[in-house]
């Protein structure tokens, strides 16, 4: 009976992960189509502006994140989230994001008035994305993965249609902006509606406030974002929007390699959050490691050919950047699921410490490598950072697993 239950649970996990993976592939594919159209009907630099907006949004809007995503998903999985807390979280995130948006748009108007309008439009769309992240986190905790994926794909399909029609119809970059705003508005509306309908009016009271509980996640995410997006900002400073386009496209292709691991991590999180006494299964780490190695080799081999086929402006320097980033992919695929396992076991502070240690080393390597090697230097710095993160969280997971195994017999004796 137990074996049958385990097989059923594993089958359901893989089915849900496959759904999320498929949805992510569709969304990434639609984004790629929009970028190809933009490079032909607007300018290749427009792709760089989109990546720059994404990096600015990630850095700035993290200030209004409060670590709510993981807190809400974990509380929902444990039956500790009701409508009042959800509304409080939504208002907290929305208010903070809007204040950050106003401040950053005011700064852009002063510093770069020539690109202020399209860049501000992209930032507004990213603000909506960060707000509906609250609802998506609750859907993850409720394990409503099919609904979550469907709403994302439908919104992106509509937005992609608007963006392509706008750019081909002569709206230039404004067409892309309107399409992205359309997609994020639709997703915000639909996600909030479906989340609200399933939430209970009251719930079991948690021991901490959502802000206090989210503080370690917030701190970790801030450090993680700084680690990950300093590269784009420095490439912009030294190489301009065209350099950002090369680095961003290479990083986006590498991101496609993460989709399998990310999908499984998201689906497994609610179950892991309810089973906090189980040690890490190292065979899973080995499987992920082999998968990561294979993915990195495939992308380093055929990735440059694929990008050249899609973007006529691609150069040999972009090939080098892509191949160096493939090494970083290997470490990210090990880091991400291990960090998720630690956070599901309430050990988010350990993940934060690892990222704090990596931050100064990452910043120093960026400052030294980007001026000399350009986008390839940023890729090498990303490889150094992700290696430190992967080694750090795997070490922390090993330590916690040993503690859980030693405590196992004592728990069994008590029960």
RAVEN-V250608 format. One record per backbone hydrogen bond with DSSP energy under -0.5 kcal/mol. NH is the residue of the N-H (numbers start at 1). CO is the residue of the C=O. If there is no record, write none. Layout:
NH/CO, NH/CO
//
This chain:
5/1, 6/2, 7/3, 8/4, 9/5, 10/6, 11/7, 12/8, 13/9, 14/10, 15/11, 16/12, 17/13, 18/14, 19/15, 20/16, 21/17, 22/18, 23/19, 24/20, 25/21, 26/22, 27/23, 28/24, 29/25, 30/26, 31/27, 32/28, 33/29, 34/30, 35/31, 36/32, 37/33, 38/34, 39/35, 40/36, 41/37, 42/38, 43/38, 46/43, 47/43, 47/44, 48/44, 49/45, 50/46, 51/47, 52/48, 53/49, 54/50, 55/51, 56/52, 57/53, 58/54, 59/55, 60/56, 61/57, 62/58, 63/60, 64/61, 65/62, 66/62, 68/65, 71/67, 72/68, 73/69, 74/70, 75/71, 76/72, 77/73, 78/74, 79/76, 80/75, 83/200, 84/201, 86/82, 87/83, 88/84, 89/85, 90/86, 91/87, 92/88, 93/89, 94/90, 95/91, 96/92, 97/93, 98/94, 99/95, 100/96, 101/97, 102/98, 103/99, 104/100, 105/101, 106/102, 107/103, 108/104, 109/105, 110/106, 111/107, 112/108, 115/112, 116/113, 119/115, 120/116, 121/117, 122/118, 123/119, 124/120, 125/121, 126/122, 127/123, 128/124, 129/125, 130/126, 131/127, 132/128, 133/129, 134/131, 136/132, 137/133, 138/134, 139/135, 140/136, 141/137, 142/138, 143/140, 144/139, 145/143, 148/144, 149/145, 150/146, 151/147, 152/148, 153/149, 154/150, 155/151, 156/152, 157/153, 158/154, 159/155, 160/156, 161/157, 162/158, 163/159, 164/160, 165/161, 166/162, 167/163, 168/164, 169/165, 170/167, 171/166, 172/167, 174/171, 175/172, 176/172, 177/173, 178/174, 179/175, 180/176, 181/177, 182/178, 183/179, 184/180, 185/181, 186/182, 187/183, 188/184, 189/185, 190/186, 191/187, 192/188, 193/189, 194/190, 195/191, 196/192, 197/193, 198/194, 198/195, 199/195, 199/196, 200/81, 204/79, 213/209, 214/210, 215/211, 215/212, 218/214, 219/215, 220/216, 221/217, 222/218, 223/219, 224/220, 225/221, 226/222, 227/223, 228/224, 229/225, 230/226, 233/229, 234/230, 235/231, 236/232, 237/233, 238/234, 239/235, 240/235, 240/236, 243/239, 244/240, 245/241, 246/242, 247/243, 248/244, 249/245, 250/246, 251/247, 252/248, 253/249, 254/250, 255/251, 256/252, 257/253, 257/254, 258/254, 258/255, 259/256, 262/258, 263/259, 264/260, 265/261, 266/262, 267/263, 268/264, 269/265, 270/266, 272/268, 273/269, 274/270, 274/271, 275/271, 278/275, 282/280, 284/281, 285/281, 286/282, 287/283, 288/284, 289/285, 290/286, 291/287, 292/288, 293/289, 294/290, 295/291, 296/292, 297/293, 298/294, 299/295, 300/296, 301/297, 302/298, 303/298, 303/299, 306/302, 307/303, 308/304, 309/305, 310/306, 311/307, 312/310, 314/311, 319/315, 320/316, 321/317, 322/318, 323/319, 324/320, 325/321, 326/322, 327/323, 327/324, 328/324, 329/325, 330/326, 331/327, 332/328, 333/329, 334/330, 335/331, 336/332, 337/333, 338/334, 339/335, 340/336, 341/337, 342/338, 343/339, 344/340, 345/341, 346/343, 347/342, 350/347, 351/347, 352/348, 353/349, 354/350, 355/351, 356/352, 357/353, 358/354, 359/355, 360/356, 361/357, 362/358, 363/359, 364/360, 365/361, 366/362, 367/363, 368/364, 369/365, 370/366, 373/369, 374/370, 376/373, 378/374, 379/375, 380/376, 381/377, 382/378, 383/379, 384/380, 385/381, 386/382, 387/383, 388/384, 389/385, 390/386, 391/387, 392/388, 393/389, 394/390, 395/391, 396/392, 397/393, 398/394, 399/395, 400/396, 401/397, 402/398, 403/399, 404/400, 405/401, 406/402, 407/403, 408/404, 409/405, 411/407, 412/408, 413/409, 414/410, 415/411
//
